[in-house]
């Protein structure tokens, strides 16, 4: 039996190919929607130059470039002496130095 000679078989092959294409399209759309949901429906924000400052300080102090450089000693002193900053007492000396470095870098980039 010659399958090419039978139009019904040819039509069935086209329908099967179309279903496969639609299935692929639906799977791709589902994956894109899942990825968008993982991002909270928003596009990914550009990577911050001051990630530790942003997480620990920006909520109260605003943008890092606004303050200019601060030494780690000044930051540690503020955490010890300013009651509103007492929640940051868990930051390590390394983290405080990173915040100082981020402030220094932000001050020099913004000028």
C-alpha positions as CSV (number, residue, x, y, z in Angstrom):
1,X,0.0,0.0,0.0
2,X,1.4,3.4,-1.0
3,X,0.8,5.9,1.7
4,X,1.6,8.9,-0.6
5,X,-1.2,7.9,-2.9
6,X,-3.8,8.1,-0.1
7,X,-4.8,11.7,0.7
8,X,-6.4,10.7,4.0
9,X,-3.0,9.4,5.3
10,X,-1.3,12.6,4.1
11,X,-3.9,14.8,5.9
12,X,-3.5,12.7,9.0
13,X,0.3,13.3,9.0
14,X,-0.2,17.0,8.6
15,X,-2.7,17.0,11.5
16,X,-0.3,15.0,13.7
17,X,2.6,17.5,12.8
18,X,0.3,20.4,13.7
19,X,-0.6,18.9,17.0
20,X,3.0,18.4,17.8
21,X,3.8,22.0,17.0
22,X,0.9,23.2,19.2
23,X,2.1,21.0,22.0
24,X,5.6,22.4,21.7
25,X,4.2,25.9,21.7
26,X,2.1,25.3,24.8
27,X,5.0,23.8,26.7
28,X,7.2,26.7,25.8
29,X,4.5,29.2,26.9
30,X,4.1,27.3,30.2
31,X,7.8,27.5,30.8
32,X,8.0,31.2,30.1
33,X,5.0,31.9,32.4
34,X,6.7,29.8,35.2
35,X,9.9,31.8,34.8
36,X,8.0,35.1,34.9
37,X,6.2,33.9,38.0
38,X,9.5,33.1,39.6
39,X,10.6,36.7,39.0
40,X,7.4,38.0,40.6
41,X,6.1,39.1,37.2
42,X,8.8,41.7,36.9
43,X,11.9,41.8,34.8
44,X,15.1,41.1,36.7
45,X,16.6,44.3,38.2
46,X,20.1,45.2,37.2
47,X,22.8,43.9,39.6
48,X,23.5,46.5,42.3
49,X,27.0,47.9,42.9
50,X,26.2,48.1,46.6
51,X,24.3,44.9,47.5
52,X,25.2,44.7,51.2
53,X,24.5,48.4,51.7
54,X,21.2,48.0,49.9
55,X,20.1,45.0,52.1
56,X,21.3,46.5,55.4
57,X,21.2,50.3,55.2
58,X,19.3,51.7,52.2
59,X,15.8,51.3,53.7
60,X,16.6,54.1,56.2
61,X,19.5,55.9,54.6
62,X,18.5,55.8,50.9
63,X,21.0,55.6,48.0
64,X,24.6,54.8,48.8
65,X,26.0,57.6,46.7
66,X,24.1,60.2,48.7
67,X,26.3,59.7,51.8
68,X,29.8,59.4,50.4
69,X,32.6,57.3,51.9
70,X,32.3,56.1,55.5
71,X,35.0,54.2,57.3
72,X,34.2,50.8,58.9
73,X,35.1,52.4,62.3
74,X,32.4,55.1,61.8
75,X,29.9,52.5,60.7
76,X,30.6,50.3,63.7
77,X,30.4,53.3,66.1
78,X,27.0,54.2,64.6
79,X,25.7,50.7,65.0
80,X,26.8,50.7,68.6
81,X,25.6,54.2,69.5
82,X,22.4,54.8,67.4
83,X,19.5,52.9,68.9
84,X,17.7,52.6,65.5
85,X,20.8,50.8,64.1
86,X,21.0,48.2,66.9
87,X,19.4,45.6,64.6
88,X,22.6,45.6,62.6
89,X,24.8,44.5,65.5
90,X,24.8,41.0,64.0
91,X,26.9,42.2,61.0
92,X,30.4,40.9,61.0
93,X,33.5,43.1,60.8
94,X,33.9,41.8,57.3
95,X,30.4,42.8,56.3
96,X,30.9,46.3,57.8
97,X,34.1,46.7,55.9
98,X,32.3,45.6,52.7
99,X,29.6,48.3,53.3
100,X,32.4,50.8,53.8
101,X,34.0,49.7,50.5
102,X,30.7,49.9,48.7
103,X,30.1,53.4,50.0
104,X,33.6,54.4,48.8
105,X,33.1,52.9,45.4
106,X,29.6,54.5,45.0
107,X,30.9,57.9,45.9
108,X,33.6,57.7,43.3
109,X,31.3,56.3,40.6
110,X,28.7,59.0,41.0
111,X,31.1,61.9,40.5
